[in-house]
Amino acid sequence: MLSYRHAFHAGNYADVLKHTVLVQILRYMLQKDKPICYFDTHAGAGFYDLTTEEANKTAEYHRGIELLWQERSLPQALDDYRECVKAACGEHLTAYPGSPWFAQHLLRPQDRLVLCELHPADRAQLEQTFGASKNVQCYAEDGWQKSLALVPPPERRGLVLIDPSYELKEEYGKVVEHVKQLHRKFATGVYAIWYPIADPERTAFLLRRMRSSGIKRIVQLELGVTRDHREAGMTGTGMIVINPPWNLAEVMQPALEFFARRLGPYAYSDIVELAGE
């Protein structure tokens, strides 16, 4: 299915969580001189104009990046994230960068980006934004298949971001099976998997399958506007990270707690170790 368009959701609280985690993972990996490869299986358009009709139809960024935009003091992880957004759009919140932009902004010339997107309109914008960069490869191919074909990367160090739309219920199981295949080929890679909380049974299924996958070193970071799943629509969001930086939970905990307080009186945050060493 190609009906999902992230332009309607850019900058929402799910993006805040996803991109704050992404920034911290990349900053940690870049402490070593050796090059890395960044894979994005569902890259989207890569950059979003918040003044468009699409962005303001739901205006989800009001309950996302905008809550942090004018804060004088932020926990370090949120401050690192906000600085990246400001580098993308300046002092005025009129645009929002997608995951490929964060990665390209932080990565070095010796690092490489592999971006996959099937939606024709989003792919065209992705290629327009990143296609001229020598260290970026844009593919009009299925990101599930392409990532599996390209790991392990020649660099032997890499981060795979898996960020499907979950429009189909089968994707909750597909994510786990795909990660298991990737991990068998590239066990030392870092994997960051985003998921929504819209159907608690499907979320529980995803986490249960991930726990029983046999993969070690998995951490789950979750942020929600309410634990009452009778609410319609998405009530929360999460990230599953395999082979996380050793300090990821430590740096993310104050960031999640801070942002949860900004989201409202019923908001919450959790960090759970799904699998140890």
C-alpha positions as CSV (number, residue, x, y, z in Angstrom):
1,M,0.0,0.0,0.0
2,L,1.2,3.5,-0.8
3,S,-1.6,5.6,0.7
4,Y,0.4,6.7,3.8
5,R,2.0,10.2,3.4
6,H,4.2,11.4,6.3
7,A,3.6,15.0,5.3
8,F,0.3,14.9,7.3
9,H,2.2,13.8,10.5
10,A,5.6,15.5,10.2
11,G,7.0,16.9,13.5
12,N,4.5,15.1,15.7
13,Y,5.4,13.6,19.1
14,A,6.2,10.2,17.4
15,D,8.8,12.1,15.3
16,V,10.2,13.7,18.3
17,L,10.8,10.3,19.9
18,K,12.1,8.7,16.8
19,H,14.5,11.4,15.8
20,T,15.8,12.1,19.3
21,V,16.7,8.4,19.5
22,L,18.2,8.5,16.0
23,V,20.4,11.5,16.8
24,Q,21.7,9.9,20.0
25,I,22.5,6.6,18.2
26,L,24.4,8.4,15.4
27,R,26.3,10.7,17.7
28,Y,27.5,7.7,19.7
29,M,28.5,5.7,16.5
30,L,30.4,8.7,15.2
31,Q,32.7,8.8,18.1
32,K,34.9,6.2,16.2
33,D,36.7,7.3,13.0
34,K,35.7,4.2,11.0
35,P,32.9,4.9,8.4
36,I,29.4,3.7,8.9
37,C,26.4,3.0,6.6
38,Y,22.9,4.3,7.4
39,F,20.0,2.4,5.9
40,D,16.5,3.9,5.8
41,T,13.9,1.3,4.7
42,H,11.0,3.7,4.5
43,A,12.7,7.1,3.9
44,G,9.7,9.2,2.9
45,A,10.2,12.6,1.3
46,G,13.1,13.5,3.6
47,F,11.9,17.1,4.3
48,Y,8.5,18.6,5.0
49,D,7.1,22.1,4.6
50,L,4.9,22.8,7.7
51,T,3.1,25.7,5.9
52,T,1.4,23.3,3.5
53,E,-2.2,22.3,3.5
54,E,-1.2,18.7,4.2
55,A,0.8,19.6,7.3
56,N,-1.9,21.8,8.7
57,K,-4.8,19.5,8.0
58,T,-4.0,17.8,11.3
59,A,-1.2,20.1,12.5
60,E,0.3,17.3,14.5
61,Y,3.5,19.3,15.0
62,H,1.7,21.5,17.5
63,R,1.8,18.5,19.8
64,G,5.3,17.6,18.9
65,I,8.3,19.7,18.0
66,E,6.4,23.0,18.7
67,L,6.2,22.1,22.4
68,L,10.0,22.2,22.6
69,W,10.7,25.0,20.2
70,Q,10.8,27.9,22.6
71,E,12.0,26.1,25.7
72,R,15.0,27.8,27.3
73,S,16.5,24.7,28.8
74,L,16.1,21.1,27.6
75,P,17.6,17.8,28.6
76,Q,20.7,17.1,26.6
77,A,19.1,14.6,24.2
78,L,16.2,16.9,23.4
79,D,18.6,19.9,23.0
80,D,20.7,17.9,20.5
81,Y,17.6,17.0,18.6
82,R,16.2,20.6,18.5
83,E,19.6,21.9,17.3
84,C,19.3,19.6,14.3
85,V,15.8,20.8,13.5
86,K,17.0,24.4,13.7
87,A,19.9,23.6,11.4
88,A,17.3,22.4,8.9
89,C,14.8,25.3,9.0
90,G,16.4,28.2,11.0
91,E,14.8,30.0,13.9
92,H,11.3,29.8,12.5
93,L,9.4,26.5,12.7
94,T,8.2,26.4,9.1
95,A,9.7,23.1,8.0
96,Y,10.6,19.7,9.5
97,P,13.4,17.4,8.5
98,G,12.8,13.7,7.9
99,S,15.0,10.9,9.1
100,P,17.3,11.0,6.0
101,W,18.0,14.7,6.7
102,F,19.0,14.1,10.3
103,A,21.3,11.3,9.1
104,Q,23.0,13.3,6.4
105,H,23.4,16.3,8.7
106,L,25.2,14.3,11.3
107,L,27.2,11.9,9.1
108,R,30.6,12.6,7.6
109,P,31.8,12.4,4.0
110,Q,33.3,9.0,4.5
111,D,29.9,7.6,5.7
112,R,27.2,6.4,3.4
113,L,23.4,6.7,3.3
114,V,21.1,4.2,1.6
115,L,17.5,5.5,1.2
116,C,14.6,3.5,-0.1
117,E,11.1,4.9,-0.9
118,L,8.4,3.5,-3.2
119,H,5.8,6.3,-3.2
120,P,6.4,8.2,-6.5
121,A,5.8,11.7,-5.1
122,D,7.9,11.2,-2.0
123,R,10.7,9.5,-3.9
124,A,10.9,12.4,-6.4
125,Q,11.3,14.8,-3.5
126,L,13.8,12.5,-1.8
127,E,15.9,12.4,-4.9
128,Q,15.7,16.1,-5.4
129,T,16.9,16.8,-1.9
130,F,19.6,14.1,-1.6
131,G,20.3,12.7,-5.0
132,A,23.2,15.1,-5.8
133,S,25.1,14.0,-2.6
134,K,28.0,11.7,-3.5
135,N,27.6,9.6,-0.3
136,V,23.8,9.1,-0.7
137,Q,22.1,6.4,-2.7
138,C,18.3,6.7,-3.4
139,Y,16.5,3.6,-4.5
140,A,13.0,3.3,-5.9
141,E,12.8,-0.2,-4.4
142,D,11.2,-2.1,-1.6
143,G,13.2,-1.2,1.5
144,W,12.6,-4.5,3.1
145,Q,14.2,-6.4,0.3
146,K,16.9,-3.8,-0.4
147,S,18.2,-3.7,3.1
148,L,18.4,-7.5,3.3
149,A,20.3,-7.5,0.0
150,L,22.9,-4.9,1.1
151,V,23.8,-6.2,4.6
152,P,26.4,-6.6,5.8
153,P,27.7,-3.3,4.4
154,P,31.4,-3.0,3.3
155,E,31.9,-0.6,6.1
156,R,31.1,-3.4,8.6
157,R,29.4,-0.7,10.8
158,G,25.8,0.3,10.2
159,L,22.5,1.6,11.5
160,V,19.2,0.3,9.9
161,L,16.1,2.5,10.6
162,I,12.9,0.5,10.0
163,D,9.9,2.8,9.9
164,P,6.9,1.4,8.1
165,S,3.4,2.8,8.2
166,Y,1.8,-0.3,9.8
167,E,-1.2,0.3,7.6
168,L,-1.4,-3.5,7.3
169,K,-1.6,-5.6,10.5
170,E,0.8,-8.1,8.9
171,E,3.6,-5.5,9.2
172,Y,3.8,-6.0,13.0
173,G,5.0,-9.6,12.4
174,K,6.9,-8.7,9.3
175,V,9.1,-6.3,11.2
176,V,10.3,-9.0,13.6
177,E,10.9,-11.6,10.9
178,H,12.8,-9.0,8.8
179,V,15.0,-8.0,11.7
180,K,15.8,-11.6,12.5
181,Q,16.9,-12.1,8.9
182,L,19.0,-8.9,9.0
183,H,20.5,-9.8,12.3
184,R,21.6,-13.3,11.1
185,K,23.5,-11.6,8.3
186,F,24.8,-8.6,10.3
187,A,24.7,-9.3,14.0
188,T,26.8,-6.3,15.0
189,G,24.6,-3.8,13.2
190,V,22.4,-1.3,15.2
191,Y,18.7,-1.6,14.4
192,A,16.1,1.1,15.3
193,I,12.5,0.1,14.8
194,W,9.7,2.6,15.2
195,Y,6.1,1.5,16.0
196,P,2.8,3.2,16.8
197,I,0.5,2.4,19.7
198,A,-3.0,2.4,18.1
199,D,-4.1,-1.2,18.7
200,P,-2.7,-2.5,22.1
201,E,-3.1,-6.2,20.9
202,R,-0.9,-5.6,17.9
203,T,1.7,-3.7,20.0
204,A,1.8,-6.5,22.5
205,F,2.2,-9.0,19.7
206,L,5.1,-7.1,18.3
207,L,6.9,-6.8,21.6
208,R,6.2,-10.4,22.5
209,R,7.7,-11.6,19.2
210,M,10.7,-9.4,19.6
211,R,11.4,-10.7,23.1
212,S,11.2,-14.3,21.8
213,S,13.3,-13.6,18.7
214,G,16.5,-14.9,20.2
215,I,18.2,-11.6,19.6
216,K,20.2,-10.1,22.5
217,R,20.7,-6.5,23.6
218,I,17.3,-5.0,22.9
219,V,15.9,-1.9,24.6
220,Q,12.4,-0.5,24.2
221,L,11.6,3.3,24.6
222,E,8.0,4.3,24.7
223,L,6.1,7.6,24.9
224,G,2.3,8.0,25.1
225,V,-0.3,10.6,25.6
226,T,-2.5,8.2,27.6
227,R,-2.5,4.6,28.8
228,D,-6.2,4.5,28.2
229,H,-6.4,2.5,24.9
230,R,-10.1,3.2,24.6
231,E,-9.0,6.5,23.0
232,A,-9.4,6.5,19.2
233,G,-6.3,6.7,17.0
234,M,-2.7,6.6,18.1
235,T,-2.2,6.9,21.8
236,G,1.5,6.4,21.9
237,T,4.7,5.5,20.1
238,G,7.8,3.6,20.6
239,M,11.3,2.7,19.5
240,I,12.9,-0.7,19.7
241,V,16.7,-0.5,19.5
242,I,19.0,-3.6,19.0
243,N,22.6,-3.2,20.0
244,P,21.9,0.2,21.5
245,P,24.7,2.6,22.7
246,W,25.5,1.6,26.3
247,N,24.3,5.0,27.6
248,L,21.1,5.3,25.5
249,A,18.7,4.6,28.3
250,E,20.6,7.0,30.6
251,V,20.5,9.9,28.2
252,M,16.9,9.3,27.0
253,Q,15.2,8.9,30.4
254,P,15.3,12.6,31.4
255,A,14.3,13.6,27.8
256,L,11.3,11.3,27.7
257,E,10.1,12.3,31.2
258,F,10.5,16.0,30.3
259,F,8.6,15.6,27.0
260,A,5.8,13.5,28.6
261,R,5.2,16.4,31.0
262,R,4.7,18.7,28.1
263,L,2.3,16.3,26.4
264,G,-0.2,16.5,29.1
265,P,-1.4,15.2,32.5
266,Y,-2.0,11.6,31.3
267,A,1.2,11.3,29.2
268,Y,3.8,8.7,30.2
269,S,7.2,7.4,29.2
270,D,8.8,3.9,29.7
271,I,12.3,2.4,29.0
272,V,12.4,-1.4,29.2
273,E,15.1,-3.9,28.5
274,L,13.4,-6.5,26.3
275,A,16.5,-8.7,26.1
276,G,19.9,-8.5,27.9
277,E,23.3,-9.8,26.9
